[in-house]
Amino acid sequence: MDELPRRLEPITRQALAGFRVVVVTGPRQAGKTTLVRRTLDGVGTFARLDDEATLRAAMEDPAGFAAFGDIPRAIDEVQRAGEPLIRAIKGIVDDDRRRGQFLLNGSADFLTVPNISESLAGRAAMLELWPFTQGELAGAPDGFLEAAFADPDLLLGAEPSPLGLADYLERICAGGFPEPALMAPQMRRAWFRDYVRTVTQRDIKDLTGARRVRELPKLLSLLAARTSGELVTASLLRASDLGTRDTMEAYLGYLQMTYLVLLVPAWSRNLSAKIARRPKAHLTDSGLAAHLLGRDPRSLARPTDAARGQLLESFVVNELHRQASWLADEVRLHHLRERGGPEVDIIAERLDGRFVAVEVKSAPQADRHDARHLHWLRRKAPDDFACGVVLHTGERAYRLDDRILAVPVSRLWTTEPPR
């Protein structure tokens, strides 16, 4: 496939100009190696630690390996060489404070890998590359979050959406990983099978020394069945074969560490004493989740298939999470549920306290009843309520009330950001 530009590419270049070290992490096969090569553009030194001879050299002489070659020195899958290589890099950039010396990438979160204790804090820019957004795949602007905060009327757009429910189900099942997103469905199934096997049986074992990695595919499937639901650890423990709560939570951490699972925390401003505190769990790619659930667009089209709503919500969360990863103003995602009361699927909050609230519906339209919890939230926090949006699978965008809109899901990626 042709290399598609990534939103993170210019940000990576800027970070390399401003920091001694740039670290790009994210799921395996999300396109990190391609991003690094495009960023280098033929300059510097590139080493891949998935090559056994290169890995052996890095482990036998980490200081010499780290010092070799022209800068920027790019090291692919750097976590495979462990803490000694990270310490060697730390020593080099402590002695030489030039910017743009190292461009590292890896398929694990450096801050949670047990055998890599040094995070290069204060020396490195930490970036995350996720699978493709729909905007990256289609050459669309991905401006939903920017517009929602700055000028919500931009979400209304001028043209109806050409997509309907069937189109969204196709996109959900394709997901955003570069290869399977463009594959035929039968080839996609094989790709996801191999992907789960590689991450759970090799990567996690190599990184953590976990002894019960054979249980990880089942745990991941259990989480797929609960995607977009609150994480109830007691229920997950009963359904798994991991024995103790501590073991289950450790293995859940491994799935987060390798970017397979995203926990979206509960949001509260003391709006009510009944606010639920559990996070929601989402698989970080809807195509992977659909594969683990044995779903395809045809099965999800059945009105009785409860997985459709779950997967659509996770699809939306992943699009928003990826958009948030490149914004200049930090945006964090939350969910809100009052026990026995209102629920809001997604709250995107900036550090200044302003927030956008989003509800996700698989129906082809939305009305004021669908927005009732957004109205409740606007009354509770009127000053910081930037806007509320009900996303639906129909073609039209329209206003439901002051700062509350109903818009097609495709507005996530087709909305132009404000100028």
Secondary structure as GFF3:
##gff-version 3
##sequence-region A 1 419
A	DSSP	alpha_helix	8	18	.	.	.	ID=ss1
A	DSSP	beta_strand	21	25	.	.	.	ID=ss2
A	DSSP	alpha_helix	32	40	.	.	.	ID=ss3
A	DSSP	beta_strand	45	48	.	.	.	ID=ss4
A	DSSP	alpha_helix	52	60	.	.	.	ID=ss5
A	DSSP	alpha_helix	62	67	.	.	.	ID=ss6
A	DSSP	beta_strand	73	76	.	.	.	ID=ss7
A	DSSP	three_ten_helix	78	81	.	.	.	ID=ss8
A	DSSP	alpha_helix	82	95	.	.	.	ID=ss9
A	DSSP	beta_strand	102	106	.	.	.	ID=ss10
A	DSSP	beta_strand	124	128	.	.	.	ID=ss11
A	DSSP	alpha_helix	134	138	.	.	.	ID=ss12
A	DSSP	alpha_helix	144	150	.	.	.	ID=ss13
A	DSSP	three_ten_helix	152	156	.	.	.	ID=ss14
A	DSSP	alpha_helix	165	174	.	.	.	ID=ss15
A	DSSP	three_ten_helix	180	182	.	.	.	ID=ss16
A	DSSP	alpha_helix	185	198	.	.	.	ID=ss17
A	DSSP	pi_helix	199	203	.	.	.	ID=ss18
A	DSSP	alpha_helix	204	208	.	.	.	ID=ss19
A	DSSP	three_ten_helix	213	215	.	.	.	ID=ss20
A	DSSP	alpha_helix	216	225	.	.	.	ID=ss21
A	DSSP	beta_strand	229	230	.	.	.	ID=ss22
A	DSSP	alpha_helix	233	239	.	.	.	ID=ss23
A	DSSP	alpha_helix	245	257	.	.	.	ID=ss24
A	DSSP	beta_strand	261	264	.	.	.	ID=ss25
A	DSSP	beta_strand	280	283	.	.	.	ID=ss26
A	DSSP	alpha_helix	286	292	.	.	.	ID=ss27
A	DSSP	alpha_helix	297	300	.	.	.	ID=ss28
A	DSSP	alpha_helix	307	324	.	.	.	ID=ss29
A	DSSP	beta_strand	331	337	.	.	.	ID=ss30
A	DSSP	beta_strand	343	350	.	.	.	ID=ss31
A	DSSP	beta_strand	355	360	.	.	.	ID=ss32
A	DSSP	alpha_helix	372	380	.	.	.	ID=ss33
A	DSSP	beta_strand	385	392	.	.	.	ID=ss34
A	DSSP	beta_strand	398	401	.	.	.	ID=ss35
A	DSSP	beta_strand	404	408	.	.	.	ID=ss36
A	DSSP	alpha_helix	411	414	.	.	.	ID=ss37
###
